[in-house]
């Protein structure tokens, strides 16, 4: 079963890639990744290292942010 957060992230990457008029192959080349890696990210297939996700974010003109919400009970 795929993790919902990975699937959601992958859907966002795919949407931004299409809005940027890039193919999977073009994004992969720009991020120095294999097209299969980009496809797997978009499908939420695996838990990828931060470096790979960051490369995709930078190519897409963004940045990765980690937000930890601390709850005080």
Gaussian input, Z-matrix of N, CA and C with variables (Angstrom, degrees):
# hf/3-21g

backbone

0 1
 N
 C     1     B1
 C     2     B2     1     A1
 N     3     B3     2     A2     1     D1
 C     4     B4     3     A3     2     D2
 C     5     B5     4     A4     3     D3
 N     6     B6     5     A5     4     D4
 C     7     B7     6     A6     5     D5
 C     8     B8     7     A7     6     D6
 N     9     B9     8     A8     7     D7
 C    10    B10     9     A9     8     D8
 C    11    B11    10    A10     9     D9
 N    12    B12    11    A11    10    D10
 C    13    B13    12    A12    11    D11
 C    14    B14    13    A13    12    D12
 N    15    B15    14    A14    13    D13
 C    16    B16    15    A15    14    D14
 C    17    B17    16    A16    15    D15
 N    18    B18    17    A17    16    D16
 C    19    B19    18    A18    17    D17
 C    20    B20    19    A19    18    D18
 N    21    B21    20    A20    19    D19
 C    22    B22    21    A21    20    D20
 C    23    B23    22    A22    21    D21
 N    24    B24    23    A23    22    D22
 C    25    B25    24    A24    23    D23
 C    26    B26    25    A25    24    D24
 N    27    B27    26    A26    25    D25
 C    28    B28    27    A27    26    D26
 C    29    B29    28    A28    27    D27
 N    30    B30    29    A29    28    D28
 C    31    B31    30    A30    29    D29
 C    32    B32    31    A31    30    D30
 N    33    B33    32    A32    31    D31
 C    34    B34    33    A33    32    D32
 C    35    B35    34    A34    33    D33
 N    36    B36    35    A35    34    D34
 C    37    B37    36    A36    35    D35
 C    38    B38    37    A37    36    D36
 N    39    B39    38    A38    37    D37
 C    40    B40    39    A39    38    D38
 C    41    B41    40    A40    39    D39
 N    42    B42    41    A41    40    D40
 C    43    B43    42    A42    41    D41
 C    44    B44    43    A43    42    D42
 N    45    B45    44    A44    43    D43
 C    46    B46    45    A45    44    D44
 C    47    B47    46    A46    45    D45
 N    48    B48    47    A47    46    D46
 C    49    B49    48    A48    47    D47
 C    50    B50    49    A49    48    D48
 N    51    B51    50    A50    49    D49
 C    52    B52    51    A51    50    D50
 C    53    B53    52    A52    51    D51
 N    54    B54    53    A53    52    D52
 C    55    B55    54    A54    53    D53
 C    56    B56    55    A55    54    D54
 N    57    B57    56    A56    55    D55
 C    58    B58    57    A57    56    D56
 C    59    B59    58    A58    57    D57
 N    60    B60    59    A59    58    D58
 C    61    B61    60    A60    59    D59
 C    62    B62    61    A61    60    D60
 N    63    B63    62    A62    61    D61
 C    64    B64    63    A63    62    D62
 C    65    B65    64    A64    63    D63
 N    66    B66    65    A65    64    D64
 C    67    B67    66    A66    65    D65
 C    68    B68    67    A67    66    D66
 N    69    B69    68    A68    67    D67
 C    70    B70    69    A69    68    D68
 C    71    B71    70    A70    69    D69
 N    72    B72    71    A71    70    D70
 C    73    B73    72    A72    71    D71
 C    74    B74    73    A73    72    D72
 N    75    B75    74    A74    73    D73
 C    76    B76    75    A75    74    D74
 C    77    B77    76    A76    75    D75
 N    78    B78    77    A77    76    D76
 C    79    B79    78    A78    77    D77
 C    80    B80    79    A79    78    D78
 N    81    B81    80    A80    79    D79
 C    82    B82    81    A81    80    D80
 C    83    B83    82    A82    81    D81
 N    84    B84    83    A83    82    D82
 C    85    B85    84    A84    83    D83
 C    86    B86    85    A85    84    D84
 N    87    B87    86    A86    85    D85
 C    88    B88    87    A87    86    D86
 C    89    B89    88    A88    87    D87
 N    90    B90    89    A89    88    D88
 C    91    B91    90    A90    89    D89
 C    92    B92    91    A91    90    D90
 N    93    B93    92    A92    91    D91
 C    94    B94    93    A93    92    D92
 C    95    B95    94    A94    93    D93
 N    96    B96    95    A95    94    D94
 C    97    B97    96    A96    95    D95
 C    98    B98    97    A97    96    D96
 N    99    B99    98    A98    97    D97
 C   100   B100    99    A99    98    D98
 C   101   B101   100   A100    99    D99
 N   102   B102   101   A101   100   D100
 C   103   B103   102   A102   101   D101
 C   104   B104   103   A103   102   D102
 N   105   B105   104   A104   103   D103
 C   106   B106   105   A105   104   D104
 C   107   B107   106   A106   105   D105
 N   108   B108   107   A107   106   D106
 C   109   B109   108   A108   107   D107
 C   110   B110   109   A109   108   D108
 N   111   B111   110   A110   109   D109
 C   112   B112   111   A111   110   D110
 C   113   B113   112   A112   111   D111
 N   114   B114   113   A113   112   D112
 C   115   B115   114   A114   113   D113
 C   116   B116   115   A115   114   D114
 N   117   B117   116   A116   115   D115
 C   118   B118   117   A117   116   D116
 C   119   B119   118   A118   117   D117
 N   120   B120   119   A119   118   D118
 C   121   B121   120   A120   119   D119
 C   122   B122   121   A121   120   D120
 N   123   B123   122   A122   121   D121
 C   124   B124   123   A123   122   D122
 C   125   B125   124   A124   123   D123
 N   126   B126   125   A125   124   D124
 C   127   B127   126   A126   125   D125
 C   128   B128   127   A127   126   D126
 N   129   B129   128   A128   127   D127
 C   130   B130   129   A129   128   D128
 C   131   B131   130   A130   129   D129
 N   132   B132   131   A131   130   D130
 C   133   B133   132   A132   131   D131
 C   134   B134   133   A133   132   D132
 N   135   B135   134   A134   133   D133
 C   136   B136   135   A135   134   D134
 C   137   B137   136   A136   135   D135
 N   138   B138   137   A137   136   D136
 C   139   B139   138   A138   137   D137
 C   140   B140   139   A139   138   D138
 N   141   B141   140   A140   139   D139
 C   142   B142   141   A141   140   D140
 C   143   B143   142   A142   141   D141
 N   144   B144   143   A143   142   D142
 C   145   B145   144   A144   143   D143
 C   146   B146   145   A145   144   D144
 N   147   B147   146   A146   145   D145
 C   148   B148   147   A147   146   D146
 C   149   B149   148   A148   147   D147
 N   150   B150   149   A149   148   D148
 C   151   B151   150   A150   149   D149
 C   152   B152   151   A151   150   D150
 N   153   B153   152   A152   151   D151
 C   154   B154   153   A153   152   D152
 C   155   B155   154   A154   153   D153
 N   156   B156   155   A155   154   D154
 C   157   B157   156   A156   155   D155
 C   158   B158   157   A157   156   D156
 N   159   B159   158   A158   157   D157
 C   160   B160   159   A159   158   D158
 C   161   B161   160   A160   159   D159
 N   162   B162   161   A161   160   D160
 C   163   B163   162   A162   161   D161
 C   164   B164   163   A163   162   D162
 N   165   B165   164   A164   163   D163
 C   166   B166   165   A165   164   D164
 C   167   B167   166   A166   165   D165
 N   168   B168   167   A167   166   D166
 C   169   B169   168   A168   167   D167
 C   170   B170   169   A169   168   D168
 N   171   B171   170   A170   169   D169
 C   172   B172   171   A171   170   D170
 C   173   B173   172   A172   171   D171
 N   174   B174   173   A173   172   D172
 C   175   B175   174   A174   173   D173
 C   176   B176   175   A175   174   D174
 N   177   B177   176   A176   175   D175
 C   178   B178   177   A177   176   D176
 C   179   B179   178   A178   177   D177
 N   180   B180   179   A179   178   D178
 C   181   B181   180   A180   179   D179
 C   182   B182   181   A181   180   D180
 N   183   B183   182   A182   181   D181
 C   184   B184   183   A183   182   D182
 C   185   B185   184   A184   183   D183
 N   186   B186   185   A185   184   D184
 C   187   B187   186   A186   185   D185
 C   188   B188   187   A187   186   D186
 N   189   B189   188   A188   187   D187
 C   190   B190   189   A189   188   D188
 C   191   B191   190   A190   189   D189
 N   192   B192   191   A191   190   D190
 C   193   B193   192   A192   191   D191
 C   194   B194   193   A193   192   D192
 N   195   B195   194   A194   193   D193
 C   196   B196   195   A195   194   D194
 C   197   B197   196   A196   195   D195
 N   198   B198   197   A197   196   D196
 C   199   B199   198   A198   197   D197
 C   200   B200   199   A199   198   D198
 N   201   B201   200   A200   199   D199
 C   202   B202   201   A201   200   D200
 C   203   B203   202   A202   201   D201
 N   204   B204   203   A203   202   D202
 C   205   B205   204   A204   203   D203
 C   206   B206   205   A205   204   D204
 N   207   B207   206   A206   205   D205
 C   208   B208   207   A207   206   D206
 C   209   B209   208   A208   207   D207
 N   210   B210   209   A209   208   D208
 C   211   B211   210   A210   209   D209
 C   212   B212   211   A211   210   D210
 N   213   B213   212   A212   211   D211
 C   214   B214   213   A213   212   D212
 C   215   B215   214   A214   213   D213
 N   216   B216   215   A215   214   D214
 C   217   B217   216   A216   215   D215
 C   218   B218   217   A217   216   D216

   B1=1.4569
   B2=1.5314
   B3=1.3092
   B4=1.4602
   B5=1.5248
   B6=1.3218
   B7=1.4525
   B8=1.5270
   B9=1.3286
   B10=1.4702
   B11=1.5236
   B12=1.3227
   B13=1.4683
   B14=1.5210
   B15=1.3357
   B16=1.4750
   B17=1.5144
   B18=1.3163
   B19=1.4707
   B20=1.5266
   B21=1.3281
   B22=1.4609
   B23=1.5303
   B24=1.3349
   B25=1.4599
   B26=1.5251
   B27=1.3210
   B28=1.4647
   B29=1.5171
   B30=1.3190
   B31=1.4612
   B32=1.5281
   B33=1.3308
   B34=1.4562
   B35=1.5251
   B36=1.3359
   B37=1.4669
   B38=1.5267
   B39=1.3171
   B40=1.4689
   B41=1.5231
   B42=1.3258
   B43=1.4657
   B44=1.5334
   B45=1.3252
   B46=1.4676
   B47=1.5275
   B48=1.3324
   B49=1.4586
   B50=1.5218
   B51=1.3288
   B52=1.4751
   B53=1.5321
   B54=1.3408
   B55=1.4612
   B56=1.5230
   B57=1.3263
   B58=1.4660
   B59=1.5204
   B60=1.3436
   B61=1.4674
   B62=1.5305
   B63=1.3264
   B64=1.4626
   B65=1.5235
   B66=1.3142
   B67=1.4548
   B68=1.5292
   B69=1.3130
   B70=1.4615
   B71=1.5281
   B72=1.3096
   B73=1.4603
   B74=1.5274
   B75=1.3281
   B76=1.4595
   B77=1.5247
   B78=1.3305
   B79=1.4624
   B80=1.5188
   B81=1.3143
   B82=1.4680
   B83=1.5226
   B84=1.3180
   B85=1.4650
   B86=1.5249
   B87=1.3137
   B88=1.4691
   B89=1.5331
   B90=1.3319
   B91=1.4642
   B92=1.5290
   B93=1.3275
   B94=1.4634
   B95=1.5333
   B96=1.3305
   B97=1.4603
   B98=1.5268
   B99=1.3049
   B100=1.4635
   B101=1.5281
   B102=1.3380
   B103=1.4675
   B104=1.5325
   B105=1.3201
   B106=1.4663
   B107=1.5293
   B108=1.3297
   B109=1.4635
   B110=1.5266
   B111=1.3310
   B112=1.4605
   B113=1.5278
   B114=1.3120
   B115=1.4686
   B116=1.5182
   B117=1.3154
   B118=1.4598
   B119=1.5252
   B120=1.3268
   B121=1.4665
   B122=1.5267
   B123=1.3245
   B124=1.4653
   B125=1.5349
   B126=1.3084
   B127=1.4626
   B128=1.5278
   B129=1.3377
   B130=1.4601
   B131=1.5120
   B132=1.3272
   B133=1.4600
   B134=1.5286
   B135=1.3154
   B136=1.4555
   B137=1.5122
   B138=1.3112
   B139=1.4562
   B140=1.5332
   B141=1.3314
   B142=1.4577
   B143=1.5161
   B144=1.3344
   B145=1.4661
   B146=1.5295
   B147=1.3085
   B148=1.4622
   B149=1.5207
   B150=1.3193
   B151=1.4629
   B152=1.5285
   B153=1.2999
   B154=1.4767
   B155=1.5209
   B156=1.3154
   B157=1.4665
   B158=1.5207
   B159=1.3237
   B160=1.4640
   B161=1.5226
   B162=1.3257
   B163=1.4678
   B164=1.5214
   B165=1.3354
   B166=1.4682
   B167=1.5195
   B168=1.3218
   B169=1.4655
   B170=1.5256
   B171=1.3084
   B172=1.4731
   B173=1.5268
   B174=1.3229
   B175=1.4649
   B176=1.5227
   B177=1.3360
   B178=1.4568
   B179=1.5313
   B180=1.3444
   B181=1.4626
   B182=1.5173
   B183=1.3082
   B184=1.4552
   B185=1.5120
   B186=1.3183
   B187=1.4424
   B188=1.5251
   B189=1.3095
   B190=1.4607
   B191=1.5230
   B192=1.3152
   B193=1.4533
   B194=1.5148
   B195=1.2867
   B196=1.4526
   B197=1.5047
   B198=1.3224
   B199=1.4536
   B200=1.5256
   B201=1.2947
   B202=1.4530
   B203=1.5163
   B204=1.3011
   B205=1.4568
   B206=1.5273
   B207=1.3000
   B208=1.4661
   B209=1.5232
   B210=1.2896
   B211=1.4656
   B212=1.5058
   B213=1.2846
   B214=1.4632
   B215=1.5098
   B216=1.3002
   B217=1.4724
   B218=1.5027
   A1=109.92
   A2=117.05
   A3=121.78
   A4=110.55
   A5=115.33
   A6=121.84
   A7=109.12
   A8=117.10
   A9=120.94
   A10=112.50
   A11=117.79
   A12=119.26
   A13=111.18
   A14=117.35
   A15=119.41
   A16=110.72
   A17=116.91
   A18=120.72
   A19=109.74
   A20=117.24
   A21=121.28
   A22=110.94
   A23=116.54
   A24=120.46
   A25=110.29
   A26=116.78
   A27=121.10
   A28=112.57
   A29=116.33
   A30=120.20
   A31=110.56
   A32=116.48
   A33=120.42
   A34=110.68
   A35=116.68
   A36=120.70
   A37=109.87
   A38=116.96
   A39=120.63
   A40=110.96
   A41=117.02
   A42=120.83
   A43=110.48
   A44=117.00
   A45=120.14
   A46=111.60
   A47=116.67
   A48=120.22
   A49=110.43
   A50=116.30
   A51=119.61
   A52=110.93
   A53=117.55
   A54=120.71
   A55=111.27
   A56=116.13
   A57=121.09
   A58=111.93
   A59=115.91
   A60=122.07
   A61=111.60
   A62=116.60
   A63=121.65
   A64=109.53
   A65=115.72
   A66=120.32
   A67=107.87
   A68=115.62
   A69=120.11
   A70=109.63
   A71=116.04
   A72=121.25
   A73=111.47
   A74=117.41
   A75=120.51
   A76=111.45
   A77=116.54
   A78=120.00
   A79=110.36
   A80=116.28
   A81=120.31
   A82=110.94
   A83=116.89
   A84=120.44
   A85=110.94
   A86=116.56
   A87=120.68
   A88=111.91
   A89=116.90
   A90=121.42
   A91=112.17
   A92=116.47
   A93=122.61
   A94=111.14
   A95=114.17
   A96=121.74
   A97=109.10
   A98=115.81
   A99=120.28
   A100=108.39
   A101=117.31
   A102=119.74
   A103=112.72
   A104=117.43
   A105=120.31
   A106=111.31
   A107=117.05
   A108=120.55
   A109=110.15
   A110=116.81
   A111=120.75
   A112=109.81
   A113=117.05
   A114=120.33
   A115=111.01
   A116=116.98
   A117=120.52
   A118=111.84
   A119=116.98
   A120=120.16
   A121=109.02
   A122=116.87
   A123=121.22
   A124=111.91
   A125=117.14
   A126=121.16
   A127=112.53
   A128=116.78
   A129=120.06
   A130=112.04
   A131=115.83
   A132=121.17
   A133=114.35
   A134=117.65
   A135=120.39
   A136=110.76
   A137=115.23
   A138=122.08
   A139=106.81
   A140=117.00
   A141=121.48
   A142=112.08
   A143=116.17
   A144=119.68
   A145=111.04
   A146=115.52
   A147=122.17
   A148=111.04
   A149=117.76
   A150=122.14
   A151=111.96
   A152=117.16
   A153=120.74
   A154=110.18
   A155=116.94
   A156=120.04
   A157=111.01
   A158=116.58
   A159=120.53
   A160=111.41
   A161=117.78
   A162=120.37
   A163=110.57
   A164=116.01
   A165=120.03
   A166=110.10
   A167=117.21
   A168=120.86
   A169=111.31
   A170=117.60
   A171=121.58
   A172=110.26
   A173=117.42
   A174=120.57
   A175=110.41
   A176=116.59
   A177=120.93
   A178=111.97
   A179=116.60
   A180=120.40
   A181=113.33
   A182=116.82
   A183=120.29
   A184=111.71
   A185=114.28
   A186=120.80
   A187=108.02
   A188=115.08
   A189=119.14
   A190=108.37
   A191=115.01
   A192=121.23
   A193=107.73
   A194=115.44
   A195=120.37
   A196=107.21
   A197=115.84
   A198=121.12
   A199=107.61
   A200=114.72
   A201=119.88
   A202=107.28
   A203=115.04
   A204=120.42
   A205=108.01
   A206=114.85
   A207=119.54
   A208=108.61
   A209=115.10
   A210=119.04
   A211=109.70
   A212=115.94
   A213=121.24
   A214=108.30
   A215=114.49
   A216=117.96
   A217=110.56
   D1=131.15
   D2=-179.01
   D3=-78.22
   D4=142.44
   D5=177.46
   D6=-69.27
   D7=132.06
   D8=-175.77
   D9=-61.64
   D10=-35.42
   D11=-179.26
   D12=-69.08
   D13=-35.77
   D14=176.62
   D15=-67.71
   D16=-39.81
   D17=178.78
   D18=-64.20
   D19=-44.36
   D20=179.39
   D21=-62.27
   D22=-44.33
   D23=177.64
   D24=-61.30
   D25=-44.99
   D26=179.85
   D27=-61.26
   D28=-40.20
   D29=177.70
   D30=-63.53
   D31=-38.43
   D32=178.35
   D33=-65.50
   D34=-42.85
   D35=178.23
   D36=-60.76
   D37=-46.08
   D38=-179.52
   D39=-62.08
   D40=-42.77
   D41=179.86
   D42=-63.34
   D43=-45.93
   D44=179.83
   D45=-65.67
   D46=-37.44
   D47=178.30
   D48=-62.68
   D49=-45.61
   D50=179.35
   D51=-64.71
   D52=-40.55
   D53=178.29
   D54=-62.69
   D55=-30.70
   D56=178.44
   D57=-84.00
   D58=2.92
   D59=179.10
   D60=59.49
   D61=38.89
   D62=178.30
   D63=-109.39
   D64=144.41
   D65=171.07
   D66=-85.30
   D67=166.52
   D68=175.26
   D69=-57.71
   D70=-41.28
   D71=-178.77
   D72=-64.30
   D73=-41.65
   D74=179.69
   D75=-65.74
   D76=-44.62
   D77=178.11
   D78=-61.99
   D79=-43.29
   D80=179.42
   D81=-59.66
   D82=-45.25
   D83=-179.85
   D84=-63.03
   D85=-43.95
   D86=-178.60
   D87=-66.19
   D88=-30.55
   D89=-179.16
   D90=-95.62
   D91=4.11
   D92=-178.52
   D93=56.82
   D94=48.81
   D95=179.32
   D96=-129.27
   D97=166.03
   D98=173.73
   D99=-81.86
   D100=145.16
   D101=177.44
   D102=-54.43
   D103=-36.46
   D104=179.36
   D105=-62.77
   D106=-33.04
   D107=178.25
   D108=-66.30
   D109=-45.06
   D110=178.40
   D111=-62.10
   D112=-43.02
   D113=178.15
   D114=-60.26
   D115=-43.55
   D116=179.75
   D117=-64.88
   D118=-37.59
   D119=176.10
   D120=-62.99
   D121=-47.61
   D122=-178.63
   D123=-62.40
   D124=-28.89
   D125=179.74
   D126=-88.83
   D127=-6.29
   D128=-177.91
   D129=66.91
   D130=30.62
   D131=-170.89
   D132=-74.33
   D133=-33.81
   D134=-173.92
   D135=-137.27
   D136=166.91
   D137=173.12
   D138=-91.14
   D139=103.77
   D140=-173.87
   D141=-91.42
   D142=151.42
   D143=175.93
   D144=-63.23
   D145=152.52
   D146=178.69
   D147=-53.43
   D148=-40.30
   D149=-177.29
   D150=-56.75
   D151=-44.11
   D152=-179.43
   D153=-66.57
   D154=-45.74
   D155=179.94
   D156=-64.62
   D157=-37.22
   D158=179.19
   D159=-67.06
   D160=-39.57
   D161=177.95
   D162=-59.76
   D163=-43.28
   D164=178.87
   D165=-64.05
   D166=-44.42
   D167=-179.58
   D168=-60.83
   D169=-43.72
   D170=-178.94
   D171=-63.63
   D172=-44.57
   D173=178.65
   D174=-61.04
   D175=-35.69
   D176=-178.85
   D177=-81.21
   D178=3.68
   D179=177.03
   D180=82.43
   D181=21.30
   D182=-178.89
   D183=-125.22
   D184=-162.09
   D185=176.50
   D186=-151.16
   D187=153.87
   D188=176.06
   D189=-88.13
   D190=139.02
   D191=176.10
   D192=-128.98
   D193=139.72
   D194=175.24
   D195=-108.95
   D196=122.85
   D197=-179.35
   D198=-117.83
   D199=124.33
   D200=176.89
   D201=-115.42
   D202=117.05
   D203=178.95
   D204=-94.73
   D205=115.21
   D206=179.71
   D207=-90.20
   D208=129.07
   D209=176.95
   D210=-105.23
   D211=133.06
   D212=177.52
   D213=-102.29
   D214=112.04
   D215=-178.33
   D216=-98.37

